[in-house]
Amino acid sequence: VDYPLYVVTAGAGDEVSGCLAGFVTQSSIKPAQFLICISKLNHMFDTARSSRGLGLHVLGSDQRDVASHFGELTGDEVDKFEEIAWAPGRTGAPILSECAAWIEGPTVGRMDGGDHEAFLISVQDGGAGRHEGCFTLRDASGFKAGHPE
């Protein structure tokens, strides 16, 4: 099964973090809400738990390099945002300057999901980017995760 991969971002104080995520789905129309699952092994996990909210970015089909950056590197070893253009969103989550589309909102609920934790966000802001298409799991073939599964 092929499905979209997203860059999820969070900010808490001076800490910013981001990761590539596939376990993401819209869970409500009114209010608009998304469920985003983050691995408990990921550097992003602690930042997400401390943050007010999350940013969620759809990457364009031409953004394999950005997907690799957020999926194959780990924030334990590198600053993923050092060479990435971004601006802080309403919740403090980094909003990527280059993507196909993005949303951001506060975390309104969390639930244990085994080796991942599910974060429910309520959409407060969003917009379109200049990239087209949608980066998917099939596009990420050959990636090696920054953290083991």
C-alpha positions in Angstrom: 0.0 0.0 0.0 1.4 3.4 -1.0 0.6 6.4 1.2 1.8 10.0 1.7 4.8 10.8 3.9 4.8 14.1 5.8 7.3 16.2 7.6 6.1 16.8 11.1 7.7 19.7 13.1 7.5 20.9 16.7 9.1 23.7 18.8 9.4 24.1 22.5 11.4 26.9 23.9 14.7 27.1 21.9 14.3 23.5 20.8 13.0 22.7 17.3 12.7 19.2 15.8 11.2 17.5 12.8 10.8 14.0 11.4 9.4 12.2 8.4 6.1 10.5 9.3 3.7 8.1 7.5 1.1 7.4 10.2 -1.0 10.5 9.7 -4.7 11.0 8.9 -7.4 13.6 9.0 -9.7 12.6 11.8 -12.4 15.3 11.8 -14.0 17.7 9.4 -15.6 20.2 11.9 -13.4 21.0 13.6 -10.6 20.2 11.2 -8.3 17.8 13.1 -5.4 15.5 12.2 -4.0 12.5 14.0 -0.2 12.3 13.8 1.8 9.3 15.2 5.4 9.9 16.2 7.8 7.1 17.2 8.8 7.1 20.8 12.4 6.4 19.7 12.6 9.6 17.6 14.4 12.7 18.8 11.2 14.6 17.7 9.1 12.7 20.3 10.3 14.7 23.4 10.0 18.0 21.6 6.5 17.1 20.4 5.4 16.2 24.0 6.8 19.6 25.3 5.4 21.7 22.5 2.1 23.6 22.2 1.3 22.1 18.8 2.7 20.6 15.6 3.3 21.6 12.0 2.4 19.1 9.3 3.9 19.4 5.8 3.0 17.7 2.6 6.1 17.4 0.4 6.0 17.7 -3.3 6.9 14.7 -5.4 10.1 16.5 -6.3 11.3 16.8 -2.7 13.1 13.5 -2.1 16.1 15.4 -0.7 13.9 17.1 2.0 12.2 13.8 2.8 15.6 12.1 3.1 16.9 14.9 5.3 14.1 14.5 7.8 13.8 10.8 7.5 17.4 9.5 7.4 19.1 12.0 9.7 18.5 12.1 13.5 18.1 15.2 15.6 20.2 13.4 18.2 23.2 14.0 15.9 22.5 16.9 13.6 20.5 20.2 13.6 18.0 19.4 10.9 16.9 23.0 10.6 20.4 24.5 10.1 20.2 24.5 6.3 16.4 24.4 5.9 14.4 27.6 5.3 11.6 27.9 7.9 9.7 30.4 10.1 8.0 29.8 13.5 4.3 29.2 13.3 1.6 30.1 15.8 2.4 27.2 18.1 6.2 27.7 17.8 6.4 24.7 15.4 8.8 25.4 12.4 6.9 25.9 9.2 8.9 24.9 6.2 9.3 27.5 3.4 9.4 24.8 0.8 6.6 22.2 0.6 3.4 21.4 -1.3 1.1 22.4 1.5 1.2 22.7 5.3 -1.1 23.0 8.4 -0.4 23.8 12.0 -2.4 23.6 15.2 -2.3 23.0 18.9 -2.2 19.5 20.3 -5.6 18.8 21.8 -5.1 15.2 22.8 -2.6 12.4 22.9 -2.9 8.6 23.1 -0.4 5.8 23.5 -0.2 3.8 20.3 2.4 1.1 21.2 5.8 2.1 19.8 4.3 5.4 18.6 2.2 8.1 20.4 -0.7 9.7 18.6 -1.0 13.5 18.7 -4.4 15.0 17.8 -4.0 18.5 16.5 -6.8 21.1 15.7 -6.0 23.0 12.6 -5.5 26.7 13.2 -3.5 27.8 10.1 -2.2 26.4 6.8 -1.3 27.2 3.3 -0.1 26.1 -0.1 3.5 25.8 -1.1 5.1 26.0 -4.6 5.8 22.3 -5.0 3.4 20.0 -6.7 2.4 16.4 -6.2 2.8 14.3 -3.1 5.8 12.5 -1.8 4.8 8.9 -0.9 6.2 5.8 0.7 7.1 4.4 -2.7 9.1 7.5 -3.5 11.1 6.8 -0.3 12.3 3.4 -1.4 15.9 2.8 -0.2 15.7 5.2 2.7 17.4 4.1 5.9 15.6 5.5 9.0 17.7 7.7 11.3 16.4 5.6 14.2 15.6 1.9 14.1 12.0 1.0 13.8 
